[in-house]
Amino acid sequence: MLRYFFTPEREIPQGMGFSHFDSGHLAALGILTALSAMVIFLGCRMEVRRRQKLLKIMAVSMVVMEVCKDIILGIIGAFSVGYLPLHLCSMAMFICLYAAWHPDSDDAGQLLWSICFTGGIAALLFPDWTRLPLIHFQSLHSFLYHAMLVQFSLIAVCTGQARPRVGRLWKVGVFLLIAAIPVYWINRALNTNYMFLNRPLAGTPLELCARLPGRWGYLIGYALSAGALFVVMDLPFSIWAWRKRRRQNRT
């Protein structure tokens, strides 16, 4: 079981990985769901100061985990340009860092919900590390890291630190645009696929966007799908806030 734990991906024999929603993947999701429910429950019940300390510890831990992963990759000779922190989920750890030290920032709260939570859930449901065995340091790191993104985001949302609103989604759009333009050209230069801007991840809903015609069809479909998802996710919060204001105005 531990034979390939520190083996570089290129040296792992075919067939040693897992598939989306196979028994191993579902077992990992079940364990992470139980663990996350416990962390979120305890985090939400904490006194404010203790909760902020917890969020800071989680944010710093994610950065440390990424650094340790890259160090191990370097030691085993597996580090490459494909491991630069240019995926959205890698950028998300910096959003968490900022949010942990600026709990009153509505902008950080919006990014937590739209970027960190969405990215974490998407990565857990459709991991791009399926060629690796489940019991591999990169697999374990990736599952835990993305689960922590979800935990951090939900603690912030459930306690009111993050207050998503449809009217603030333009800020998410600006963030993504600023990130996507240079990353797209970096992908072209390095033959990488950060943020999945150049091609969809196999076996994910992004493959539907690749069916759109034209050179920019995939990117347009990608952007429209993400925008629609963000609106659907934020709409309940906006409706709740609107109804709350109406009740207050009546009194």
C-alpha positions in Angstrom: 0.0 0.0 0.0 2.9 2.4 0.8 5.1 1.2 -2.0 4.5 4.2 -4.2 3.9 6.7 -1.4 6.8 9.0 -2.5 7.2 7.8 -6.0 7.1 10.6 -8.7 4.0 10.5 -10.8 5.9 9.7 -14.0 7.2 6.5 -12.4 3.9 5.2 -11.1 2.6 2.3 -13.3 -0.6 2.8 -15.2 -3.7 1.5 -13.3 -2.5 2.4 -9.9 -4.7 5.5 -9.6 -8.4 5.9 -9.1 -11.4 7.1 -11.0 -13.9 9.8 -10.4 -16.6 8.4 -8.0 -15.2 4.9 -7.8 -15.2 3.2 -4.4 -11.9 4.7 -3.3 -12.9 8.2 -4.3 -16.3 7.9 -2.6 -14.6 6.5 0.6 -12.3 9.5 0.6 -15.2 11.9 0.1 -17.1 10.2 3.0 -14.2 10.5 5.4 -13.6 14.2 4.4 -17.3 15.0 4.7 -17.4 13.6 8.3 -14.1 15.4 9.2 -15.3 18.7 7.7 -18.7 18.5 9.4 -16.9 18.2 12.8 -14.4 21.0 12.1 -17.2 23.3 10.8 -19.5 22.5 13.8 -16.7 23.2 16.3 -15.5 26.3 14.5 -19.0 27.8 14.4 -19.6 27.2 18.1 -16.3 28.8 19.2 -16.1 32.2 20.8 -15.2 34.8 18.2 -11.6 35.3 19.3 -10.9 31.6 19.4 -12.6 31.1 16.0 -10.4 33.8 14.4 -7.3 32.1 15.8 -8.5 28.8 14.3 -9.0 30.4 10.9 -5.5 31.9 11.1 -4.0 28.5 12.0 -5.9 26.9 9.1 -4.8 29.5 6.6 -1.1 29.3 7.6 -1.4 25.5 7.6 -2.5 25.5 4.0 0.5 27.5 2.9 2.8 25.3 4.9 1.3 22.2 3.4 1.9 23.6 -0.1 5.5 24.5 0.7 6.2 21.1 2.2 4.6 19.4 -0.9 6.9 21.3 -3.2 9.9 20.6 -1.1 9.2 16.9 -1.2 8.6 17.1 -5.0 12.0 18.8 -5.3 13.7 16.1 -3.2 12.3 13.2 -5.3 13.1 15.1 -8.5 9.4 15.6 -9.5 9.0 19.3 -9.2 8.2 21.1 -12.5 6.6 24.2 -13.9 3.3 22.4 -13.5 3.4 22.9 -9.8 3.6 26.7 -9.6 0.8 28.3 -7.5 -1.2 29.4 -10.5 -4.3 27.3 -10.2 -7.3 29.0 -8.5 -7.1 26.6 -5.6 -3.5 27.6 -5.1 -4.4 31.3 -5.2 -7.2 30.5 -2.7 -4.8 29.9 0.1 -3.7 33.6 -0.2 -7.4 34.6 -0.1 -7.8 32.6 3.1 -4.7 34.2 4.6 -6.0 37.7 3.9 -9.5 36.8 5.2 -8.1 35.3 8.4 -6.4 38.6 9.3 -9.2 40.8 7.8 -12.4 39.2 9.1 -14.5 42.3 8.3 -13.6 42.5 4.7 -16.7 41.9 2.5 -14.4 41.5 -0.6 -12.5 38.7 1.1 -15.7 37.1 2.2 -17.1 37.2 -1.3 -13.9 35.6 -2.7 -14.0 32.9 0.0 -17.5 31.8 -1.1 -17.0 32.2 -4.9 -13.4 31.1 -5.3 -12.3 29.1 -2.3 -15.5 27.2 -1.6 -16.4 26.5 -5.2 -12.8 25.6 -6.1 -12.5 23.3 -3.2 -15.7 21.5 -3.9 -15.0 21.2 -7.6 -11.5 19.7 -6.9 -12.8 17.2 -4.4 -15.6 16.0 -6.8 -13.4 16.1 -9.9 -9.8 15.7 -8.8 -7.1 16.1 -11.4 -4.7 13.8 -9.5 -6.5 10.5 -10.3 -3.4 9.0 -11.9 -1.9 8.8 -8.4 -2.8 6.1 -5.9 -5.1 7.2 -3.1 -2.4 6.4 -0.6 0.2 8.8 -2.0 1.5 11.9 -0.4 0.2 14.1 -3.2 -3.2 12.5 -3.1 -3.5 12.8 0.7 -2.2 16.4 0.5 -4.7 17.4 -2.3 -7.7 15.9 -0.6 -6.9 17.5 2.8 -5.9 20.8 1.3 -9.1 21.2 -0.7 -11.2 20.0 2.2 -9.6 22.8 4.3 -10.6 25.3 1.7 -14.2 24.2 2.1 -14.0 24.1 5.9 -12.5 27.6 6.1 -15.1 29.1 3.7 -18.1 27.5 5.4 -17.0 28.5 8.8 -16.7 32.1 7.5 -20.1 31.9 5.8 -22.0 30.2 8.6 -20.8 32.7 11.2 -21.6 35.7 9.1 -17.9 36.7 8.5 -18.5 36.1 4.8 -21.6 37.7 3.4 -21.9 36.8 -0.3 -24.1 39.0 -2.4 -25.0 38.9 -6.2 -24.2 42.6 -6.3 -20.6 42.0 -5.3 -20.0 39.4 -8.0 -18.4 42.0 -10.3 -15.5 42.0 -7.9 -15.0 38.3 -8.4 -15.1 38.9 -12.1 -12.4 41.5 -11.8 -10.3 39.1 -9.7 -10.7 36.3 -12.2 -9.9 38.5 -15.1 -6.8 39.9 -13.6 -5.7 36.3 -12.8 -6.7 34.7 -16.0 -5.1 37.0 -18.6 -1.5 36.4 -17.5 -2.1 32.8 -16.6 -3.5 32.1 -20.1 -0.3 33.4 -21.7 1.9 31.6 -19.2 0.0 28.4 -20.2 0.8 29.1 -23.8 4.5 29.8 -23.1 5.1 26.8 -20.7 2.6 24.3 -22.2 0.7 24.1 -18.9 -3.0 24.2 -18.2 -3.4 26.4 -15.1 -7.0 27.3 -14.2 -7.9 24.8 -17.0 -7.9 27.8 -19.4 -6.4 26.0 -22.3 -8.4 22.7 -22.2 -10.9 21.1 -19.9 -10.1 18.4 -17.3 -11.3 15.1 -18.7 -14.4 13.7 -17.0 -15.6 17.1 -15.7 -18.5 19.4 -16.7 -15.9 21.7 -18.4 -15.8 19.2 -21.3 -19.3 20.5 -22.2 -17.8 24.0 -22.8 -15.2 22.5 -25.1 -18.0 21.6 -27.5 -18.7 25.2 -28.3 -17.3 26.2 -31.7 -14.6 28.7 -32.5 -11.2 29.4 -31.0 -12.7 31.2 -28.0 -15.8 29.0 -27.7 -14.4 27.0 -24.7 -13.3 30.1 -22.8 -16.6 31.9 -23.4 -18.6 28.8 -22.3 -16.3 28.5 -19.3 -16.8 32.1 -18.3 -20.6 32.0 -18.7 -20.9 28.8 -16.8 -18.9 30.1 -13.9 -20.9 33.3 -13.9 -24.2 31.5 -13.8 -22.9 29.2 -11.0 -21.8 32.2 -8.9 -25.2 33.9 -9.4 -27.1 30.7 -8.3 -24.8 30.4 -5.3 -25.2 34.0 -4.2 -28.9 34.5 -4.9 -30.2 32.9 -1.7 -27.9 35.2 0.4 -29.1 38.2 -1.5 -32.8 37.3 -1.1 -32.3 36.6 2.6 -30.6 40.0 3.1 -33.4 41.7 1.1 -36.1 40.1 3.2 -34.3 41.0 6.4 -34.1 44.7 5.4 -37.8 44.7 4.5 -38.7 43.3 8.0 -36.5 45.9 9.7 -38.1 48.7 7.7 -41.6 47.6 8.7 -40.6 47.8 12.3 
